[in-house]
Amino acid sequence: MRDVMMKAQELAEAILNSETYTRMKKLEGEVRHDETAARLLSDMIEKRQTVESILSSANMKPEELSSASLEMEAAEKAMNENEQIAALKSARKDFQTMMDNVNQILRLVITGRVDDNPSGGCCSGNCSSCGGCQ
């Protein structure tokens, strides 16, 4: 058990030291400290919370929901057009892809399958000819 925990620690450290992770963390800091990007994120969160509040209201008014939804969409569009936020979203996607790949490797080694499909999925275990699972 101790060996497994040590290897898990090594894996965690490798992830923390990866270019993918360090790039994502750097961009998170830049977005957090950029007034424009921080304001756009805050505005989007506020608009989303307004929509969620309306949806959870017992006496929801459709016109109020429609108006709040349009405001949220505009805030999301403005947020997504910001270069720093777009770079951060891309970095987060790259990090998630890396983590998904790590999990797939663990699953393959432990179960012999890439996914949780009891039939064994579409993977032969040889990634050199992989076209991706459908």
N, C-alpha and C positions, 0 to 999 in steps of 0.2 A: 504494500500500500504506500509506503514511504517513497518508493521509486516512482510510482505513478504521480504522486503529489509534486515531487521534484521536477518531473518532466512537464507537468501542467504549468508549474512556475516558469520553467524555461520557455515554454510556448508563449505564455503571457508576456514575458520579457521580450521575446522576439517580435510579438505583435506591437508592443509599445515602442520598440526601436525601428519598426518598419517605416519606410518612406511614406507609405500610404497613411499610416496613423499620424505621423508627425506633420505631414502636410495638412491633414484634416484639422488637427489641433491648432496649428498656426493660423489657418483661415478662420477658425472659430474665434480666436482671439482678435484677429483683425476686424471681423464683423462686429464683435461685441464692442470694440473701441471706436468704430466708425459711426459718427453721429447719424448720418443718413441711413445707413444699413440698419442700425439699431432702431431707429424711428420706424422704418418700414416694417421690420419684424414685429415691433410692439403694436403698430397699427393693425397688422394682420391678426395678431393674437386677440386684440380687443374686439375686432369685427367678428372673429370666429366665436368668441365667448358670447357676443350679443346674439348671434344666430342660435347658438346652443341654448341660451336662456329663453329665447322666444319659443324654440321647439319644446322645451320642457314646461312651458307655461300651460296651465289648465285651460285658459281662455285665449289660446293663440289666435291671432288675427292674420289671415293669409296675406293681406296687403303689407302688414308690418314685416312678415317673414320675407316677402318678396323684396322689399326695399333693403332690408338688412343683408339679404343674400347678394344683391347687386353691389352693395358697398363692400362686402367681403370679397367678392370676385375682383373688384377694382383694386382693392388693397393687395390681393394675391398677385394680380398682374403687375402692379408697380413693384412689389417685392421681387418677383421673378425676373424683372427687367434690370435689376441692380446687378452689376458685374461681380461684385464681391459675394453677394448672396448666391448667384449662379455658380460661381467657382466653389463655394462651400457646399452647395447641393451636389455638385459633381464629385467633390472629394468624399462626401459622406456616402455617395453611391458606390464609389470605388472601394471604400472601407467595408461597406456591407457585402460587396461582391467577394472581397478577400475573406471575410468571416464566413460567408456561405461556402466558399471553397474549402476552408479549413474544416468546417463541419462535414462537408461531403467526404473529405478524405478520411476523417475519423469514422464516419458511418460506414464507408467502404471497407476500411481495414477491420472494423469490429464485426460488421454484419455480412460483409461480402456484397452488399447492395449500396447503390448510390442514394436511393430514395427509400421511403418507407413502404414501397409497393411490395407486398408479399410474394409476387411473382418474380422478384429480382430486378424489376425495372428494365430499362433499355440498355443498361451499361454492361459491357463485358468485363470491365475492370481495366481495360487497356485504353488509356486516354489518348494515345497517339492517333487513333483513327476516329476520335469522337466528333460527331457532328452536332452534339447537344441532344438532350432528351426532349421529346415532344410532349 
